[in-house]
Amino acid sequence: MINNKEDIVENKSEELRQIIVAYADEMDKLSDTDAFTIDNIEKLWDGFGESAKEIFKETSRELISKVNEKEAIRLKKGNMKRKE
């Protein structure tokens, strides 16, 4: 029912991968300093967590925009008839 679902998943997976790599790189840099504290790790985590959250929002918007509406309506109508 979702057109180009595989392409969306592939693109968003790559974006998430880039965020994870950047997070790991920043954590690595931080670990070599005296600033490697729980507070700073949590700040780093929060920042990258927000980036990942935004990718999931974008993914949802893209998936919803690619839903085959005609098929969804057909299925909905079929389900409504069964309930009557």
Buried (B, 14 or more C-beta within 10 A) or exposed (E): EBEEEEEBBEBBEEBBEEBEEEBEEBBEEBEEEEEEEEEBBEEBEEEBEEBBEEBEEBBEEBBEEBEEEEEEEEEEEEEEEEEE
